[in-house]
Amino acid sequence: MRKILCLLSLAPVLLLSCSLQIPEKVQVKWSPNFQFAASFDIGEQLNESFKKDDFKTNDDIYLLECSNTEIVTFLVYKEAFNENLSVQNELNDMIDIGSINTSFTITDDKELKKQEIKIPAMNFDSDKFNFDNFTFDQSSIKSKLYISGSPMVNVLTVKLTKGEEVLLNETKAIDKKSNIDVSKETYDKTELPDGGIAINIPFDGKEELTITCTISVKQGETFYTEWMNSNSAILVELAVLLPFKFKATIDNAEIKLPDDIFSNDKDLFGRESPGSDDSITDMLERLEFAMKMNTSPFNGASLIVESANIKIESTLSGNSLGFAIDEATMAKINSPQGYPFAPSLKLVFKNSGTLSFPKEFIIKEISFKAKINYTYDLKGGIN
């Protein structure tokens, strides 16, 4: 009815422009733009999902949310070793028991302690995201080993291995405690505490990781017998900054976006049934849809839109998720088989494409840009 009233209001102008000859048909072309605000926080959903997994079930693993990082990040903390380091048996052949304060030189390399450090797997099986073909971007993970306590720390070396793989060659220890407060729920820094030994941990989150920490004293170091009789407590700490930045491990790795971006059972154009007479889709030649975000967390990805027998693919660029519907696709949408057009969205990544989750990863605006072309038959209605 609105369309008819609009055309009738134009009738005097049309009649004058046609030298008072009444036309049989009127063609209307229009390119409207529609924009409306949105507030869909994907980052928050991922954050909440992560807190519910089994990563924190180990009592000796602490997980602190980083409050001042741009990307959703957690500090993973574990005490690998915290006890007296008994070395008397290992160094007995060098000790002069009668000289308590005597120092001596280590004549051969001596292994003092070997300790396993276990980091549990993380469960990404949530109802929002599926990370089967993704792993943590190793280049974004920062890890340190902190060794502190007895004065003997300054003559110790540490080595880390994963099976036969050497993660850290024998490195001189530095007496430094992390001072990370695990009683807090959050960590307010963007970097790990100063000091410590930087290490690379091949953590993918999918399997438990076992690292062997070997503490030794090397030939030529000066050792004091008093270190073996008192004050021999050694603390070894592992701290990892774990940003939620992932890398695709195969071509065509998929991330499905949550269903509640669109209603998953209602037609996007508001049609109540196939072939509805009040459907604007009959007039559309082309439609461009875009969701503007506050940032661009995707690299090497395409957006796939699917509904019934309709599939639309769009390469992502800038801070926008979007797709265009051309005339041929619109014809499919207008067919009975294309109803309802209730699209699901997914991101498809190239191998090594990256996906990160900023703290504020928000779809803040949804817009439509249309090209409308229809002819109104003054005798019989819209063609």
Secondary structure, 3 states (H helix, E strand, C coil): CHHHHHHHHCHHHHHHHCCCCCCCEEEEEECCEEEEEEEEEHHHHHHHHHHCCHHHCCCCEEEEEECCCCECEEEEEEEEEEEECCCHHHHHHHCCCCCCCCEEECCCCEEEEEEEEEECCCCCCCCCCCCCCEEECHHHCEEEEEEEECHHHHHEEEEEEECCEEEEEEEECCECCCCCCCCCCEECCCCCCCCCEEECCCCCCCCCEEEEEEEEECCCCEEEHHHHCCCCEEEEEEEEEEECEEEECCCCEEEECCHHHCCCCCCCCCCCCCCCCCCHHHHEEEEEEEEEECCCCEEEEEEEEEECCEEEEEECECCEEEEEECHHHHHHHHCHHHCCCCCEEEEEEEEEEEEECECCCEEEEEEEEEEEEEEEECCCEEC
